[in-house]
Amino acid sequence: MYQSGVETMSPPSDDIRPVELTPSLEVNVGPVERCLCVFAGSALLLSGLRRLSLTRLVWGGALFYRGATGFCPVYKKLESYAGAESKTGLTFEETVTVQRPVEEVYALWRQVENLPRFMSHLEAVTALNEQQSHWVAKIAPPLRLEWDAMIVEDHKNQKISWRSLPGSMIDHMGAVVFHPLPARNATEVKIILQYRPPAGRAGAAVAKLLAGLTERHIREDLRVFKAIMETGEKPTTAGQPSGAAIPQQPVS
């Protein structure tokens, strides 16, 4: 019997969980986004302190605050303006086990140009420098959805996290956590992705584009990622039986 290549595993013990808030505080940020904000904010704060960069300190502090408190004043203003909560978008979290050592799995993810090989919703990702990259989504022409992103945390063979830069067409955050399984010569990979459209008419158009991107599609992308890592090739159904029923001859 066929079994899916994506194995759902129990959450790793070192997962970052959002801080519990008192009932008096309003929460308008989802748990996955809060985790990513804590990741990104901490990394930007450390980078800002090392480089004495006021811009990184300001952005890092804002992201860390949003993750720690679960409250985003920008979302609140958008909700008030639109008369409804701004929950349109996609949040995805999944874990897959790959039968390859962690060094190889990390190296594939760290080269951002590799992402369109297994992420079907991406047309291209181009590295601009060691930290920044330009992303282009695969959507029907003449529409075009693209944005710039920055790696905000990079621990070799352990974790990579990134997010779109301010002013991008879409608010995108992602993280990949690597857990080596030496006894099995394998790696457990936890992927967290979030896409949130902006406000206004542009946001409505982006939301329609995101409607075609579902968790099922991303899980299928993970099957492709697993196959590429383990065999070097994408899985294909070419040459396999279609499963169509064979017509039976009438009994004479």
C-alpha positions as CSV (number, residue, x, y, z in Angstrom):
1,M,0.0,0.0,0.0
2,Y,1.2,3.5,-0.8
3,Q,2.3,5.7,2.0
4,S,2.8,9.4,1.8
5,G,6.4,10.6,1.8
6,V,5.5,13.3,4.4
7,E,5.7,11.9,7.9
8,T,4.0,13.9,10.6
9,M,6.1,13.8,13.7
10,S,5.6,15.0,17.3
11,P,6.8,18.6,17.9
12,P,10.5,18.8,18.9
13,S,11.1,19.5,22.5
14,D,12.8,22.8,21.9
15,D,9.9,24.4,20.1
16,I,9.4,28.0,21.0
17,R,5.9,28.5,22.3
18,P,4.1,31.9,22.6
19,V,4.1,33.5,26.0
20,E,0.7,33.2,27.8
21,L,-0.9,36.6,28.1
22,T,-3.2,37.9,30.8
23,P,-6.9,38.2,29.9
24,S,-6.6,42.0,29.9
25,L,-4.4,42.0,26.9
26,E,-5.9,41.8,23.4
27,V,-4.4,39.2,21.1
28,N,-4.7,39.7,17.3
29,V,-1.6,37.8,16.1
30,G,-1.7,34.0,15.5
31,P,0.6,31.6,17.4
32,V,2.7,30.7,14.5
33,E,3.3,34.3,13.5
34,R,4.2,35.1,17.2
35,C,6.9,32.4,17.1
36,L,8.3,33.7,13.9
37,C,8.2,37.3,15.3
38,V,10.2,36.2,18.4
39,F,12.7,34.5,16.2
40,A,13.1,37.4,13.8
41,G,13.0,40.1,16.5
42,S,15.6,38.4,18.6
43,A,17.9,38.0,15.6
44,L,17.5,41.6,14.5
45,L,18.1,43.0,18.0
46,L,21.3,41.0,18.3
47,S,22.4,42.1,14.8
48,G,21.5,45.7,15.6
49,L,23.6,45.6,18.8
50,R,26.6,44.1,17.1
51,R,26.5,46.6,14.2
52,L,25.2,49.5,16.1
53,S,22.3,49.8,13.6
54,L,19.3,51.8,14.8
55,T,17.1,50.5,12.0
56,R,17.7,46.9,13.0
57,L,17.1,47.7,16.7
58,V,13.8,49.4,15.9
59,W,12.5,46.7,13.6
60,G,13.8,44.0,16.0
61,G,12.1,45.6,19.0
62,A,8.8,45.9,17.1
63,L,8.9,42.3,15.9
64,F,9.8,41.0,19.4
65,Y,7.0,43.0,21.0
66,R,4.5,41.7,18.5
67,G,5.6,38.1,19.2
68,A,5.8,38.4,23.0
69,T,2.5,40.2,23.5
70,G,0.5,38.8,20.6
71,F,-0.7,42.3,19.8
72,C,0.0,44.3,16.6
73,P,-1.3,47.9,16.5
74,V,-1.1,47.9,12.7
75,Y,-3.5,44.9,12.5
76,K,-5.8,46.7,14.9
77,K,-6.0,49.8,12.8
78,L,-6.6,47.7,9.7
79,E,-9.4,45.8,11.4
80,S,-11.0,49.0,12.5
81,Y,-10.8,50.4,9.0
82,A,-12.1,47.3,7.3
83,G,-14.7,46.6,10.0
84,A,-13.5,43.0,10.4
85,E,-10.5,41.1,11.6
86,S,-7.5,40.8,9.2
87,K,-7.2,37.0,9.1
88,T,-7.0,36.5,5.4
89,G,-3.9,34.6,4.4
90,L,-2.2,31.2,4.8
91,T,-0.3,29.7,7.8
92,F,1.3,26.4,7.4
93,E,3.3,24.2,9.8
94,E,4.5,20.7,9.1
95,T,7.4,18.3,9.9
96,V,8.9,15.8,7.5
97,T,11.7,13.2,8.0
98,V,14.3,13.0,5.2
99,Q,16.8,10.1,5.0
100,R,19.8,12.3,4.5
101,P,22.3,13.8,7.0
102,V,21.5,17.3,8.4
103,E,24.5,18.9,6.6
104,E,23.0,18.1,3.2
105,V,19.5,19.1,4.1
106,Y,20.6,22.5,5.6
107,A,22.8,23.2,2.5
108,L,19.8,22.8,0.1
109,W,17.6,25.2,2.1
110,R,20.4,27.7,2.6
111,Q,20.9,28.2,-1.1
112,V,17.6,30.1,-1.6
113,E,17.8,29.6,-5.4
114,N,16.9,25.9,-4.8
115,L,13.5,26.7,-3.3
116,P,11.5,26.8,-6.6
117,R,12.8,23.3,-7.3
118,F,10.2,21.9,-4.8
119,M,8.0,24.9,-4.0
120,S,5.5,24.9,-6.8
121,H,4.1,28.3,-6.0
122,L,7.5,30.0,-6.6
123,E,8.7,31.0,-10.0
124,A,12.1,32.2,-8.9
125,V,14.2,33.2,-5.9
126,T,17.3,35.2,-6.5
127,A,20.0,35.8,-3.9
128,L,20.9,39.5,-3.7
129,N,23.6,39.0,-1.1
130,E,24.2,36.7,1.9
131,Q,21.1,37.8,3.7
132,Q,18.7,39.3,1.2
133,S,16.8,37.7,-1.8
134,H,14.2,38.5,-4.3
135,W,11.1,36.2,-4.6
136,V,8.7,35.9,-7.5
137,A,5.5,33.9,-7.1
138,K,4.2,31.7,-9.9
139,I,0.8,33.2,-10.8
140,A,-1.2,33.7,-14.0
141,P,0.0,36.5,-16.3
142,P,-0.2,39.5,-16.6
143,L,-0.3,39.7,-12.8
144,R,3.0,39.6,-11.0
145,L,3.6,39.0,-7.3
146,E,7.1,39.6,-6.0
147,W,8.9,40.8,-2.9
148,D,12.3,41.0,-1.2
149,A,13.1,39.0,1.9
150,M,15.9,38.9,4.4
151,I,17.3,36.0,6.5
152,V,17.0,37.1,10.1
153,E,18.3,34.0,11.7
154,D,20.8,31.5,10.4
155,H,22.4,28.8,12.6
156,K,24.2,26.2,10.5
157,N,22.6,22.8,10.5
158,Q,20.0,24.0,13.1
159,K,17.7,26.8,11.9
160,I,17.0,29.3,9.2
161,S,14.3,32.0,9.4
162,W,13.4,34.8,7.1
163,R,10.7,37.5,6.4
164,S,9.7,39.9,3.7
165,L,11.1,43.4,3.9
166,P,8.9,46.4,4.9
167,G,6.9,47.7,1.9
168,S,6.7,44.4,0.2
169,M,3.6,43.4,-1.8
170,I,3.0,40.6,0.7
171,D,3.8,39.9,4.4
172,H,5.7,36.6,4.3
173,M,7.6,34.9,7.1
174,G,9.2,31.5,7.2
175,A,11.4,29.3,9.3
176,V,13.0,25.8,8.9
177,V,14.3,23.9,12.0
178,F,16.6,20.9,11.5
179,H,16.8,18.1,14.0
180,P,19.5,15.4,13.2
181,L,18.6,11.8,13.7
182,P,22.1,10.1,13.7
183,A,20.8,6.6,14.5
184,R,18.8,6.7,11.2
185,N,21.2,8.8,9.2
186,A,18.2,11.1,8.8
187,T,17.0,14.6,9.5
188,E,13.7,15.8,10.9
189,V,12.8,19.1,9.2
190,K,10.1,21.4,10.6
191,I,8.8,24.0,8.2
192,I,6.7,27.1,9.2
193,L,5.3,29.4,6.5
194,Q,3.0,32.3,6.6
195,Y,1.6,34.5,3.8
196,R,-0.5,37.6,4.7
197,P,-1.8,40.0,2.0
198,P,-1.7,43.8,2.6
199,A,-4.7,46.0,3.2
200,G,-6.8,47.7,0.5
201,R,-7.5,46.8,-3.1
202,A,-4.1,45.4,-3.6
203,G,-4.5,43.2,-0.6
204,A,-7.8,41.9,-2.0
205,A,-6.1,41.0,-5.3
206,V,-3.3,39.2,-3.4
207,A,-5.8,37.4,-1.3
208,K,-7.4,35.9,-4.4
209,L,-4.0,34.7,-5.6
210,L,-3.4,33.1,-2.2
211,A,-6.7,31.3,-2.4
212,G,-5.1,29.0,-4.9
213,L,-2.3,28.1,-2.5
214,T,-3.5,25.5,0.0
215,E,-2.0,23.3,2.7
216,R,-2.5,20.4,0.3
217,H,-0.3,22.0,-2.3
218,I,2.5,22.8,0.2
219,R,2.3,19.2,1.6
220,E,2.8,18.0,-2.0
221,D,5.7,20.3,-2.3
222,L,7.2,18.6,0.8
223,R,6.9,15.3,-0.9
224,V,8.9,16.7,-3.8
225,F,11.5,18.1,-1.4
226,K,11.8,14.7,0.3
227,A,12.2,12.9,-3.1
228,I,14.9,15.4,-4.3
229,M,16.9,15.0,-1.1
230,E,16.7,11.2,-1.1
231,T,16.8,10.3,-4.8
232,G,18.0,13.5,-6.5
233,E,14.8,13.5,-8.7
234,K,11.3,14.8,-8.5
235,P,8.6,12.2,-8.1
236,T,6.5,11.6,-11.3
237,T,3.5,9.6,-12.3
238,A,4.7,9.3,-15.9
239,G,4.5,5.8,-17.2
240,Q,2.4,4.6,-14.3
241,P,-1.0,3.0,-14.8
242,S,-3.8,5.6,-14.8
243,G,-6.1,3.4,-12.7
244,A,-8.9,3.5,-15.3
245,A,-11.3,0.7,-15.1
246,I,-11.0,-2.1,-17.7
247,P,-14.4,-2.6,-19.4
248,Q,-15.7,-6.1,-18.9
249,Q,-16.9,-8.3,-21.8
250,P,-20.6,-9.2,-21.6
251,V,-21.2,-12.8,-20.5
252,S,-22.7,-14.8,-23.4
